Amino acid sequence: MSSSTEQAVAAEAISADLLGFVERQTKASVTADLDLFGSGLVSSLFAMQLVVHVESTFGVSVQGEDLKLDNFRTVNAITDLVLRLRGNGDG
């Protein structure tokens, strides 16, 4: 499998996990590009639960600059963050 294919598969799996987590916690249907904070679905307490979930599920540490709201605004943004922290993202 090429690295771009592996990254796409990883991104899909991360996104699916995150969508499931957010939907279970909010009891609402969400899309990968929904602004979780702008929609009112996510509170600051939930944001911290999301950080803990990301760290424990994907084996990454979210610290410093990475804790900014924009990295957690959408499932797509969180997926990109996880890929980058794992060292297999573009940014």
C-alpha positions, 0 to 999 in steps of 0.5 A: 500500500502506498503511503498516500493510500495508508494516510487516506485509510488512517484518516478515514478510520480516525474520522469515523472514530471521532464522528462516532464519539461526538455523536454518542456524546452529543446525541446528535448527528454530525458531519465531518465538516460541521463547526462543533462549537459554532453549532452549539453542540460542544461545550468547553467541558466537552472540548476537554473530553474530546482532547482526552479521547483524542490522546487516549485513543490515538496515542498522541499528546496535545499540548501548547499551540495544538490546544487551540480551538481551531484544531477541534472545530470540526472532525476534519480538523481533529483528524488533521491534527491527529495525523500531524501529531502522529507524524504522517500528516502534511502540516 
